[in-house]
Amino acid sequence: MRTLNELFPRKQSRHEMLKFTRWMMLLTVGLLAGCGDSDDIDTSGIDVDVFLEGRANIEFEKLFDRLEEENNIENAILLVDVPKHGYRMHKSMGIGNTRTNTPLRPDQNFRTGSVTKLLTAIRVLQLVEQNKLSLDQPIGEILSDTDMPSGESVSGLSVYHGQAIGAQITVRQLLSHRSGIHDYLFGEGSGMTLAEKIVLDATSVLPSGISKQQWTPATLLAYFFQNNMGNMPYGAPNTEFFYTDSNYLLLGLIIEKVTGMSLAENYRTGIYSPAGMIGSYLEWYEPAQSEPPADHYLDASRDGLGNLNIVDLGINTSTDWGGGGVVTNADMLRHLLTALYSGKLFTHSDSLQSMMSFLPTTFPTTDYLTQYNYGLGLTERVYQLDKFRKVKFYGHDGFWGIYAYYEPKTKTSIALMLNQAITDDHWIGDVVRVLDKAKLFGL
């Protein structure tokens, strides 16, 4: 039986009424904020600085504890920068150099993997601004058969249903991974993938010397054609998303051809300099501008090979060029992201908008990563957080467990380095959820 007090609540005091009203206002703001996305972020009335310094720091310590417990993650770096609230967290764990048993520093260099694609795409859009090429220009108007290996043609890059259509593929289709061209690095071609051959040589399972080979764009193209990859397109141009390093190999060639400069020099003049990316360099294709990369790994335990230290094995990774060859550190990736979104890299704002012309991909989603979309060398991650709040991050992933992402409304940069090729994607989402718990995206 309910009591009289439950049936007829006592009259509230003015103080209690004010508390109740304030609580209801906060609840309403929270519900309204939760129904929107990152474009509607409102943190007015919230002391986010306190939440970040308190809740976020505690949660990031827990995240690093979990990273240390992961069997195949030997080292990691996390940089979270929220200048709007004066918050910066830059931390590392593990051993950066097993030969000297030196701990990994937060400012240590690493191989960025496919984050390099973001730089290549930016440089292409800069050249579009300079009228050196156009996004919808067929690559056959830029590259000629003399740019291909002897006896091969631009049209032969993709032979679809008996028709040699490679020359018809556009710059935009290369940037957005909708060319259908076969992947020279992870595509099987005639037998094993090039990546598999390199690992099996480095571990002496199938010795060939290929893991020590210095590659060039010309020899990579030769490998593509020698393994009949032109006759193995994934599909017709502009039909589906097929992520391949071949697209960015060709974009690198296009950049070099229209500028008359090496790709390394293009990065330096067009991106490193205006973005302030000090010490960044295109490994294997120019002298190192700063220290070599930290140890990073490929977990081949399922194949009985263990957790392979790529640096220890002395693998030459020059197969990564315009699609993955840049070496830098976390703070320089922050410089890149902030420069991209503050207008330092483009003359016209519509260049960034072109990069942000996102389409769905086949990348697996989760209950909180609801969309993984790809534009022109730029990825959009859409996270569904607590209270139905939607937040969008923009950037790129890299093969070695590298993540570089930016949230424009709060001007938040995240650079996460796991230095492990075989790992779960949830780690970057875990970072986003920590920031959500710290009220960065609203109540």
Secondary structure, DSSP 8 states (H G I E B T S, - for coil): ---HHHHS-----HHHHHHHHHHHHHHHHHHHHHTS-GGG---TT--HHHHIIIIIHHHHHHHHHHHHH-TT--EEEEEEEEGGGTEEEEEEEEEEETTTTEE--TT--EE-GGGHHHHHHHHHHHHHHTTS--TT-BGGGTS-GGGSSTT--SGGG-EETTEE-GGG-BHHHHHTT-S----TTTS-SSSS-HHHHHHHHHTTSS--SGGG----HHHHHHHHHHTTGGG--SSSTTTS----HHHHHHHHHHHHHHHSS-HHHHHIIIIIHHHT-TT-EETTTS--SS------EEE-GGGT--EEETTTTT---TT-STTT-EEE-HHHHHHHHHHHHTTSS-SSHHHHHHHT--EE-S----SSEEEEEE-SS-EEEEEE-GGG-EEEEEEEEETTTEEEEEETTTTEEEEEE--BSS--THHHHHHHHHHHHTTTT--
